[in-house]
Amino acid sequence: MTRARGFLWAAALLFLVGLGRDRVDAWIDATVLPPLIPATSVEVLDRNGTLLRAYTVEDGRWRMPVSLADVDPEFITLLLNFEDRRFWTHPGVDWRAMARAGWQALSHGRIVSGASTITMQVARLLEDSGTGTWSGKLRQVRLALALERHLSKEEILTLYLHLAPYGGNIEGVRAATLTWFGQEPAQLTTAEAALLVAIPQAPTSRRPDRNPDNAHVARDRVLDRALSFGVLTQDEVAWALQEPLPDQRHDFPLLAPHLADRMVEESPSDRHVLTIDALLQRQMQALAQEAVRGQGARLNAAVMVMDHQTGDVLASVGSASYDNTAIEGFVDMTRALRSPGSTLKPLIYGLGFEAGLIHPESLIEDRPTRFGTYAPQNFDRMFHGELSVRRALQASLNIPAVALLQEVSPAELMTRMRRAGMSPELPAGQPGLAVALGGVGVTMEDLMRLYGALASGGELVPLHYRPGRGAADPLQVLSPVAAWYVGDILSDMVPPPNAPRNGLAYKTGTSYGHRDAWALGYDGRYVVGVWLGRADGASVPGAFGADVAAPLLFEAFSRVAPRLTPLPPPPEAALTVSHDALPLPLQHFAARDSVGTDPDAPEIAFPPDGAVLAQQPDLPLMARVERGTPPYTWLWNGRPVEVAAQTRDVDLGTPSAGFVDLTVIDSTGRAASVFLEITQP
């Protein structure tokens, strides 16, 4: 066999010599080239270029895209020293080496030295051609010479970096370093680089996980050759010889797998860069796995992290284990429709603040109440009598929330949810009061958008996963004052046991039948959402948001921001006073429907509801209330602009352009509101 291979070298050389130079040139120029851009694995990268997930090419091989700049220079040096020392100067075939190899094989009856250049190896790998026949060797030589005429040396070397076999379904140096060392090829030890040079010569028999002795001998041979040619020093080689070989394959990264699948499906491409932070994503996946470990009952978990200043999603954990079929881990629970439980209550209270119905220090009733045929109960089946709005929201009491929703209307709640970027789905028909307690389908993404708006002063946050996708026209979901009131209340919540009282604004929720346990929280920069439950929607007895989701939320936030970014100070228009200092109409919440048919209830005569008024800098906006009992309190988007007015006419000054909720409350707590638009002239 060795003599036969020697004859092949000699025959190929004699054939080319016999053709003559002109005929050789014409023969090379007529070469039909194979495709020179090998298919590579689709890769999904984080915001810093770290690999999140990759996909095999069509034939099931891992072949990762790579450039010369991505690879440790020492590997290139060792490769060329061992395989092709005249790579940068020969025309694709090293004639001197070919003649020497053929003569030595014929003379000694065995292969003494090789003659296959890097370019010739690329030619063989491009066509998967054999070299055991005269025609196969000649084709390899011809293609190598042609490649050198069409490609630069750097391009040829880059092809080798993609195509070199490394055992099993691993091709290319980047796939090899991820497989055998669990890292990118940019920084390698000398021993690692030498092993990567050695494996492609016999990828099956030199796999370090299956044939460590062969791999060890081959690696050491590369090191010895580097020493003999002065590429490495004695000390460098001695140190490398002591380094152990990898004994098993590393798994390719599987970070944000649900999101990666989604992004690849939505926009087919070879390379996807996301806003995800790989380190944070890994930490959140570990937390989700830990949260369900040993819990049984097919419990699952999902976690999201977003920078609400930009809308960048930094982590998205769709399930506790992507490939765990027992918990239906393949289902992305960040996009699954679920009941939000009590997590919508902050928005309901925010609408109450904006409409001038309540203030955080207003008193509200928590007593048995029937709203038509609907008679909600608190979770603990108890009633707390009269208490502050602040305390009612912190305790997540149901009856005050439903009473407020009746006043602001379920339709308005749905409108604001959609304005926040949510896509709520109702079981059937028009929204009812049960929406206040979770009677609507939403996703974790939806709730992240809502809490992002609450955290950013009531302004829409354009949640996104691709860099540069966050810009959007400003849209106010809730007035800044109302959003600040909500954040101030939630940041004063008592944390779960053993968690720090660090000012994190958070809210929990538990859906009917303990099917979903939620916790969402935010500081001055980040929003974190947590869900626990079963993907199939079955009940998880004892799963309360406050008991299981809140501790996970605080644990997650400690990874995201060990030191919280403070919430912003109160807006200038916020009324930060005690209950006794509130305007009389705001001291107690009074349901307007109880006086809605009262002929003496106040009514705003001007401006009319739905009016569009042009802003006039030189003329103030005048408003008038009919009926009601003075004194009157006027509110502009929930902010008091006139307190204890004795007359029915009021000067509201020169308003700025935008949408306005104008509310008047009389001394008995009866109120009326209109919705306006002020336009620039």
SULDAMO-V359010 format. One record per backbone hydrogen bond with DSSP energy under -1.0 kcal/mol. NH is the residue of the N-H (numbers start at 1). CO is the residue of the C=O. E is the energy in kcal/mol with one decimal. If there is no record, write none. Layout:
NH,CO,E  NH,CO,E
This chain:
5,1,-2.3  6,2,-1.8  7,3,-2.5  8,4,-2.0  9,5,-2.0  10,6,-2.4  11,7,-3.3  12,8,-2.5  13,9,-2.2  14,10,-2.8  15,11,-2.4  16,12,-1.7  17,13,-2.1  18,14,-2.4  19,15,-1.3  20,16,-1.0  24,20,-2.3  25,21,-2.6  26,22,-2.3  27,23,-2.4  28,24,-2.7  29,25,-2.7  30,26,-1.5  31,28,-1.7  41,63,-3.2  43,270,-2.3  44,53,-3.1  45,272,-3.6  46,50,-2.8  47,276,-2.8  49,46,-1.9  52,44,-3.2  53,44,-1.6  55,42,-1.9  57,61,-2.6  60,57,-2.5  62,169,-3.3  70,67,-1.2  71,68,-1.5  72,185,-2.5  75,72,-1.2  76,72,-1.1  77,73,-2.3  78,74,-2.6  79,75,-2.6  80,76,-2.5  81,77,-2.1  82,78,-1.9  83,79,-3.2  84,80,-1.4  87,84,-1.6  89,86,-1.6  90,86,-2.4  95,93,-1.2  98,94,-2.7  99,95,-2.7  100,96,-2.5  101,97,-2.8  102,98,-2.4  103,99,-2.4  104,100,-2.7  105,101,-2.3  106,102,-2.1  107,103,-2.6  108,104,-2.8  109,105,-1.5  121,117,-2.4  122,118,-2.4  123,119,-2.3  124,120,-2.4  125,121,-2.6  126,122,-2.6  127,123,-1.4  128,124,-1.2  129,124,-1.6  137,133,-2.5  138,134,-2.3  139,135,-2.4  140,136,-2.0  141,137,-2.1  142,138,-2.8  143,139,-2.7  144,140,-2.1  145,141,-2.3  146,142,-2.1  147,143,-2.7  148,144,-1.8  151,147,-2.6  156,152,-2.2  157,153,-2.6  158,154,-2.1  159,155,-1.9  160,156,-2.0  161,157,-2.1  162,158,-1.1  163,159,-2.1  164,160,-2.4  166,170,-2.7  170,167,-1.6  171,62,-2.6  172,164,-3.3  173,161,-2.4  176,172,-1.9  177,173,-2.5  178,174,-2.1  179,175,-1.9  180,176,-3.3  181,177,-1.9  183,177,-1.4  193,189,-2.5  194,190,-2.3  195,191,-2.1  196,192,-2.1  197,193,-1.4  198,194,-1.7  199,195,-2.3  201,198,-1.2  202,199,-1.8  206,202,-1.6  211,207,-3.5  215,211,-2.3  216,212,-2.5  217,213,-2.3  218,214,-2.5  219,215,-2.5  220,216,-2.3  221,217,-1.7  222,218,-1.5  223,219,-1.9  224,220,-2.6  225,221,-2.2  226,222,-2.0  227,223,-2.0  228,224,-2.5  229,225,-1.6  230,227,-1.4  231,226,-2.5  232,226,-1.3  237,233,-2.2  238,234,-2.6  239,235,-2.3  240,236,-2.1  241,237,-2.5  243,240,-1.2  250,179,-3.6  255,52,-2.9  260,256,-2.7  261,257,-2.6  262,258,-2.1  263,259,-2.8  264,260,-2.5  265,261,-2.2  266,262,-2.5  267,263,-1.9  272,43,-2.2  274,45,-2.6  275,465,-2.8  277,314,-2.6  281,277,-3.0  282,278,-2.6  283,279,-2.0  284,280,-2.5  285,281,-2.5  286,282,-2.1  287,283,-2.1  288,284,-2.4  289,285,-2.2  290,286,-2.4  291,287,-2.3  292,288,-1.1  295,292,-2.0  299,296,-1.9  300,533,-3.4  302,531,-2.3  303,317,-1.5  304,529,-2.2  305,315,-2.3  306,527,-2.7  307,312,-2.8  308,525,-2.0  310,307,-1.2  311,307,-3.3  313,464,-1.8  314,305,-2.3  315,305,-1.5  317,303,-3.4  324,321,-1.5  328,325,-1.2  329,324,-3.0  331,328,-2.0  333,318,-2.5  333,331,-1.0  335,332,-1.5  338,442,-3.3  343,340,-2.1  345,342,-1.6  348,344,-1.7  349,345,-2.7  350,346,-2.2  351,347,-2.4  352,348,-1.8  353,349,-2.6  354,350,-2.6  355,351,-2.2  356,353,-1.2  357,352,-2.1  358,352,-1.1  362,359,-2.3  363,587,-2.2  364,387,-3.2  366,385,-1.6  371,374,-3.8  374,371,-2.0  381,378,-1.6  385,366,-1.9  387,364,-2.3  389,362,-2.6  390,360,-2.3  392,388,-2.4  393,389,-2.3  394,390,-2.2  395,391,-2.4  397,392,-2.2  402,398,-2.4  403,399,-2.6  404,400,-2.3  405,401,-2.4  406,402,-2.3  407,403,-1.1  408,404,-2.5  409,405,-2.6  413,409,-1.7  414,410,-2.4  415,411,-2.2  416,412,-2.4  417,413,-2.3  418,414,-2.3  419,415,-2.1  420,416,-1.6  421,418,-1.7  422,417,-2.3  425,441,-2.2  435,432,-1.6  436,433,-1.8  437,434,-1.3  438,435,-1.6  439,434,-2.1  440,438,-1.8  441,425,-3.6  442,338,-2.7  445,334,-1.9  447,443,-2.1  448,444,-2.4  449,445,-2.0  450,446,-2.2  451,447,-2.8  452,448,-1.9  453,449,-2.0  454,450,-2.2  455,451,-2.2  456,452,-1.3  458,453,-2.5  460,475,-3.3  463,461,-1.9  464,311,-2.3  469,466,-1.5  477,458,-3.0  478,458,-1.8  483,479,-2.7  484,480,-2.3  485,481,-2.4  486,482,-2.1  487,483,-2.4  488,484,-2.7  489,485,-2.0  490,486,-2.6  491,487,-2.2  492,489,-1.1  493,490,-1.4  499,496,-2.0  502,500,-1.5  505,522,-2.0  506,490,-1.1  507,520,-2.5  509,518,-1.7  511,516,-2.1  514,511,-1.8  517,532,-2.5  518,509,-3.4  519,530,-1.8  520,507,-2.5  521,528,-2.4  522,505,-2.7  523,526,-1.8  524,565,-3.1  527,306,-2.7  528,521,-2.7  529,304,-2.4  530,519,-2.3  531,302,-2.4  532,517,-2.1  533,300,-1.9  537,534,-1.8  540,514,-2.2  543,540,-2.2  544,542,-1.3  548,544,-2.7  550,545,-2.5  553,549,-2.4  554,550,-2.3  555,551,-2.1  556,552,-2.7  557,553,-2.7  558,554,-1.7  560,556,-2.0  561,557,-3.2  574,571,-1.7  577,575,-1.1  582,579,-1.5  586,583,-1.9  587,584,-1.4  589,363,-2.9  595,592,-1.5  598,595,-1.5  601,598,-1.9  603,626,-2.1  605,624,-1.9  606,624,-1.5  610,675,-2.6  611,608,-1.7  613,677,-2.7  615,679,-3.7  619,616,-1.7  621,653,-2.9  623,650,-2.3  624,606,-2.7  625,648,-2.0  626,603,-3.5  628,600,-1.9  632,645,-2.7  633,665,-2.6  634,642,-2.8  635,663,-3.1  636,639,-3.1  637,661,-3.2  639,636,-1.4  641,634,-2.7  642,634,-1.4  645,632,-2.8  650,623,-2.4  652,621,-3.1  658,678,-2.4  660,676,-2.5  662,674,-2.6  663,635,-2.4  664,672,-2.5  665,633,-2.4  666,670,-2.9  667,629,-2.7  669,666,-1.8  672,664,-1.9  674,662,-2.2  676,660,-2.7  677,611,-1.9  678,658,-3.1  679,613,-2.8
